Amino acid sequence: LCSAPAQEEKGLSAKAIDRTLYCHGLKFDVEEKELHDIFGPYGKVMKISIPREKTKTPKGYEFLGRGYAMVTLGTVAEAHDAVAALHGSKQSGRKIRVEFTKGSAGAREMAAKKTAVKDERHKKVHGVVDLDVPKEELDEPKKETEPKTAALTQEKQPTVS
């Protein structure tokens, strides 16, 4: 076995959650073999979980999928490759979503990227300009550059005619 730093160097993760993907938009009768064929080119498929529920159909009761599955790949790098290649692709005539599961390092990384993109979009839409002003200058109150003249500060005297 490799030490933790050696595992990270090779793209392996001690946590399976960091390499588990959520795949949504699948057909309800998807089988593990089909998912293995879809994800196999991107790395070693370690585990496939397809939640099923008992559903009444014209043929009787069947255990159908819910349209999503969890797929665990061998390494984090393989999971990143699968997300990059499969997210938004069409499988069996349906557009699928492939994302890292919530709580994984990949999900946190993707969320940070989305936030950065939203921030940039917000800046463009609302005309926000980044200023290259040191924080200290922003915190200090502005000093008046021109002294007030006596004419401005004195109250006007009523004129007698």
C-alpha positions in Angstrom: 0.0 0.0 0.0 1.0 3.6 -0.6 1.3 6.3 2.0 -1.3 9.1 1.8 1.1 11.6 0.1 2.1 8.9 -2.4 -1.6 8.1 -3.1 -2.3 11.8 -3.8 0.6 11.9 -6.1 -0.7 9.0 -8.1 -4.2 10.5 -8.2 -5.6 8.0 -5.6 -7.8 9.0 -2.8 -8.2 7.4 0.6 -11.9 8.5 0.6 -14.2 6.9 -1.9 -16.5 9.9 -1.7 -13.9 12.0 -3.5 -14.1 9.7 -6.5 -17.8 9.0 -6.5 -20.0 10.6 -9.1 -23.7 11.4 -9.2 -25.2 10.6 -12.6 -28.7 12.0 -13.2 -31.0 11.9 -16.2 -30.6 8.2 -16.9 -33.4 6.1 -18.3 -35.4 4.3 -15.6 -34.5 0.8 -16.7 -30.7 1.4 -16.9 -28.5 -1.6 -16.0 -25.1 -1.7 -14.3 -23.5 -3.1 -17.4 -24.7 0.0 -19.4 -23.2 2.3 -16.8 -20.0 0.3 -16.7 -19.7 0.7 -20.5 -20.3 4.4 -20.2 -17.8 5.1 -17.4 -15.3 2.3 -18.2 -13.3 4.3 -20.9 -12.4 6.9 -18.2 -11.0 4.5 -15.6 -11.6 1.5 -13.4 -15.2 1.4 -12.2 -15.1 0.3 -8.6 -18.8 0.4 -7.6 -22.2 1.2 -9.2 -25.3 1.9 -7.2 -28.7 2.3 -8.9 -31.4 3.1 -6.4 -34.6 1.2 -7.3 -38.2 1.3 -6.2 -41.0 -1.2 -6.6 -43.3 0.2 -9.3 -46.6 -1.1 -10.7 -46.5 -1.5 -14.5 -48.8 -3.1 -17.0 -46.6 -6.2 -16.7 -47.0 -6.3 -12.9 -44.6 -5.0 -10.2 -41.1 -4.2 -11.3 -38.1 -2.7 -9.6 -37.2 0.3 -11.7 -34.4 2.8 -11.3 -35.1 6.4 -10.3 -33.2 7.9 -13.1 -29.9 8.4 -11.3 -27.0 6.4 -10.1 -23.8 6.7 -8.1 -20.6 5.5 -9.8 -17.3 5.2 -7.9 -14.1 5.2 -10.1 -10.6 4.1 -9.2 -8.9 7.5 -8.8 -9.8 11.1 -8.4 -8.2 11.9 -11.7 -10.3 9.4 -13.5 -13.4 10.9 -11.9 -12.4 14.4 -13.1 -11.9 13.0 -16.6 -15.4 11.3 -16.6 -17.1 14.5 -15.4 -15.3 16.6 -18.1 -16.3 14.1 -20.8 -19.8 13.0 -19.8 -21.5 16.0 -18.1 -24.2 17.2 -20.6 -23.6 14.3 -23.0 -26.4 12.2 -24.5 -26.8 8.6 -23.4 -29.6 6.4 -24.8 -31.2 9.6 -26.2 -31.2 11.4 -22.9 -29.0 14.3 -21.7 -27.2 13.3 -18.5 -25.7 15.3 -15.7 -22.5 13.9 -14.2 -21.2 15.6 -11.1 -19.2 14.9 -8.0 -21.3 13.8 -5.0 -22.0 16.4 -2.3 -19.3 16.6 0.3 -16.5 15.4 -2.0 -13.4 17.4 -2.7 -14.4 17.6 -6.4 -17.8 19.0 -5.5 -16.1 21.7 -3.3 -13.7 22.5 -6.2 -16.5 22.8 -8.7 -18.6 25.0 -6.4 -15.6 27.3 -6.0 -15.3 27.6 -9.8 -19.0 28.3 -10.2 -18.8 31.0 -7.5 -15.9 32.6 -9.3 -17.7 32.6 -12.6 -20.9 34.1 -11.0 -18.8 36.8 -9.3 -17.2 37.7 -12.7 -20.6 37.7 -14.4 -22.0 39.9 -11.6 -19.1 42.4 -12.0 -19.6 42.6 -15.8 -23.4 43.0 -15.5 -23.4 45.6 -12.7 -20.3 47.5 -13.8 -18.3 46.7 -10.7 -14.7 47.7 -11.2 -11.8 46.2 -9.2 -9.7 48.9 -7.7 -6.0 48.4 -7.1 -6.2 50.4 -3.9 -4.5 49.0 -0.8 -6.9 48.0 2.0 -5.4 50.5 4.4 -6.5 53.4 2.1 -10.0 52.1 1.9 -10.3 51.9 5.6 -9.1 55.5 6.3 -11.6 58.3 6.1 -11.1 60.7 3.3 -9.2 63.9 4.1 -10.5 67.1 2.8 -8.2 68.4 0.1 -9.4 72.0 0.0 -10.0 74.1 3.1 -13.5 75.6 3.3 -13.4 79.3 2.5 -14.7 81.9 4.9 -17.4 82.9 2.5 -18.8 79.4 2.5 -18.7 78.9 6.2 -20.1 82.3 7.3 -23.8 82.6 7.5 -25.2 85.2 5.1 -26.2 88.4 6.8 -29.5 89.9 5.8 -29.1 93.0 3.8 -31.0 96.1 4.9 -32.3 98.3 2.1 
